[in-house]
Amino acid sequence: MTIKKLAITALTLAAINVAHADDSGFYVRGGLGQAHTTLDTSNTVHATYITGDQVNKLGVELGGGYRFNQYVGAELSYVNFGKPHYNLTRGATGETSVMYVKNSALVAAVRGFYPVNENFTLTGRVGAAFVRTALDRQSDSPDDAYTGKDNQVHATYGIGGMY
């Protein structure tokens, strides 16, 4: 089984920025948002079916950056996407198991700032997320239990605002 899709939610709801809209310098930021993971079982050897899941988890992001001027900055952050899980049933035998997925990422991005007025600035970012996925499938059957890890790179982008 592989992770087919990892939708990275822009985690800018709780952004904390300490750089003033007209200044350059270092800033810190954090965010909370919904993280969603999708598991693809269509290419499994024994026709494994997802019979239940909890895939929407709280995502947390902590990071910082450097603002070169009032319009452009670069940032680095760590994102934890939570630990979703899936209830699985092997089609041929009916054996059940639970798959736990742990996703985290290191994000490198360029952030743009557009001061709308003295109090409000629109922001946008584009970058790369270096995602690490760890799988832990727990089952009473030795054939169904396993652990694994995978590393992938995904594009990331987001928009937001600062008040």
C-alpha positions as CSV (number, residue, x, y, z in Angstrom):
1,M,0.0,0.0,0.0
2,T,1.2,3.5,-0.7
3,I,0.1,7.0,0.3
4,K,-1.5,8.3,-3.0
5,K,-2.3,11.8,-1.9
6,L,-1.2,14.0,0.9
7,A,-3.1,17.3,0.8
8,I,-1.1,19.9,2.6
9,T,-3.4,22.4,4.1
10,A,-2.2,26.0,4.3
11,L,-1.7,26.4,8.0
12,T,-1.9,30.2,8.3
13,L,-5.0,30.6,10.6
14,A,-3.0,31.3,13.7
15,A,0.0,33.1,12.1
16,I,2.2,35.0,14.5
17,N,4.4,37.5,12.8
18,V,6.7,39.8,14.7
19,A,8.1,41.7,11.7
20,H,6.3,45.0,11.1
21,A,4.7,45.4,7.6
22,D,7.3,48.0,6.5
23,D,10.4,46.3,8.1
24,S,12.9,43.6,7.3
25,G,14.2,41.1,9.7
26,F,13.5,37.8,11.4
27,Y,10.0,36.6,12.3
28,V,8.4,33.5,13.9
29,R,5.1,32.0,12.9
30,G,2.8,29.2,13.8
31,G,-0.4,27.7,12.4
32,L,-3.2,25.3,13.1
33,G,-5.4,23.7,10.5
34,Q,-7.0,20.5,9.2
35,A,-4.7,17.9,7.7
36,H,-6.2,15.2,5.5
37,T,-4.4,11.9,4.4
38,T,-5.7,9.5,1.7
39,L,-4.7,5.8,1.6
40,D,-4.9,3.9,-1.8
41,T,-5.5,0.2,-1.5
42,S,-6.4,-0.4,-5.1
43,N,-3.0,-2.1,-6.0
44,T,-2.8,-4.4,-3.0
45,V,-2.1,-8.1,-3.6
46,H,-5.0,-9.4,-1.5
47,A,-7.7,-6.9,-2.2
48,T,-7.6,-4.9,1.1
49,Y,-10.6,-2.7,1.8
50,I,-10.9,0.3,4.0
51,T,-13.8,-0.3,6.3
52,G,-13.4,2.8,8.5
53,D,-11.1,5.7,8.9
54,Q,-10.2,8.8,10.8
55,V,-8.2,10.8,8.4
56,N,-8.9,14.5,9.3
57,K,-6.5,15.4,12.0
58,L,-5.3,18.7,13.6
59,G,-2.2,19.9,11.8
60,V,0.4,22.1,13.6
61,E,3.1,24.2,12.0
62,L,5.9,26.0,13.7
63,G,8.5,28.0,11.8
64,G,10.3,31.2,11.2
65,G,11.8,33.2,8.4
66,Y,13.6,36.3,7.3
67,R,11.9,39.2,5.6
68,F,14.3,40.8,3.1
69,N,12.1,43.9,2.6
70,Q,8.4,44.7,2.9
71,Y,7.5,42.4,0.0
72,V,9.6,39.2,0.1
73,G,10.8,36.7,2.7
74,A,12.1,33.2,3.0
75,E,11.0,30.7,5.7
76,L,11.5,27.3,7.1
77,S,9.0,25.4,9.2
78,Y,8.1,22.0,10.7
79,V,4.7,20.6,10.2
80,N,3.0,17.7,12.1
81,F,0.0,16.4,10.2
82,G,-1.3,14.2,13.1
83,K,-1.7,10.5,13.1
84,P,-4.7,9.3,11.1
85,H,-5.7,5.6,11.1
86,Y,-7.6,3.2,8.9
87,N,-9.5,0.0,9.7
88,L,-8.7,-2.5,7.0
89,T,-10.2,-5.9,5.9
90,R,-8.4,-8.3,3.7
91,G,-10.9,-9.3,1.0
92,A,-9.8,-12.9,0.4
93,T,-9.7,-13.9,4.1
94,G,-11.7,-11.3,6.0
95,E,-8.7,-10.6,8.4
96,T,-8.8,-7.2,9.9
97,S,-6.1,-4.8,10.9
98,V,-5.5,-1.1,11.7
99,M,-3.1,1.1,9.8
100,Y,-1.6,4.1,11.6
101,V,0.0,6.8,9.5
102,K,2.3,9.5,10.9
103,N,3.1,12.3,8.5
104,S,5.5,15.2,9.2
105,A,7.3,17.6,6.9
106,L,10.0,20.2,6.7
107,V,8.8,23.1,4.6
108,A,11.1,25.6,2.8
109,A,9.2,28.4,1.1
110,V,9.4,31.9,-0.3
111,R,6.7,34.2,1.2
112,G,5.3,37.3,-0.5
113,F,3.8,40.2,1.4
114,Y,1.4,42.8,-0.1
115,P,0.6,45.7,2.3
116,V,-3.1,46.6,1.7
117,N,-3.1,49.4,4.2
118,E,-1.3,50.3,7.4
119,N,-3.0,47.5,9.4
120,F,-3.5,44.7,7.0
121,T,-1.1,42.7,4.7
122,L,-2.0,39.9,2.3
123,T,0.5,37.1,2.2
124,G,1.2,34.1,-0.1
125,R,3.8,31.5,-0.1
126,V,5.2,28.8,-2.5
127,G,7.7,26.2,-1.7
128,A,8.6,22.5,-1.2
129,A,7.5,20.1,1.6
130,F,9.9,17.3,2.4
131,V,7.4,14.8,3.8
132,R,8.2,11.8,5.9
133,T,5.6,9.1,6.3
134,A,5.7,6.2,8.8
135,L,3.3,3.3,8.6
136,D,2.4,0.9,11.3
137,R,-0.1,-1.8,10.5
138,Q,-1.2,-3.7,13.5
139,S,-3.0,-7.1,13.1
140,D,-3.5,-10.4,14.9
141,S,-2.3,-12.1,11.7
142,P,1.5,-12.1,11.2
143,D,1.0,-11.7,7.4
144,D,-0.9,-8.4,7.8
145,A,1.3,-6.7,10.4
146,Y,4.2,-4.5,9.2
147,T,5.9,-1.1,9.5
148,G,7.4,1.1,6.8
149,K,8.7,4.5,6.0
150,D,8.6,6.7,3.0
151,N,10.1,10.1,2.0
152,Q,8.5,12.3,-0.7
153,V,8.8,15.9,-1.9
154,H,5.5,17.8,-2.6
155,A,4.9,21.4,-3.8
156,T,3.2,23.6,-1.2
157,Y,1.4,26.9,-1.4
158,G,-0.8,29.1,0.6
159,I,-2.4,32.4,1.0
160,G,-3.3,34.4,4.1
161,G,-3.3,37.7,5.8
162,M,-1.7,39.6,8.7
163,Y,-3.5,42.1,10.8
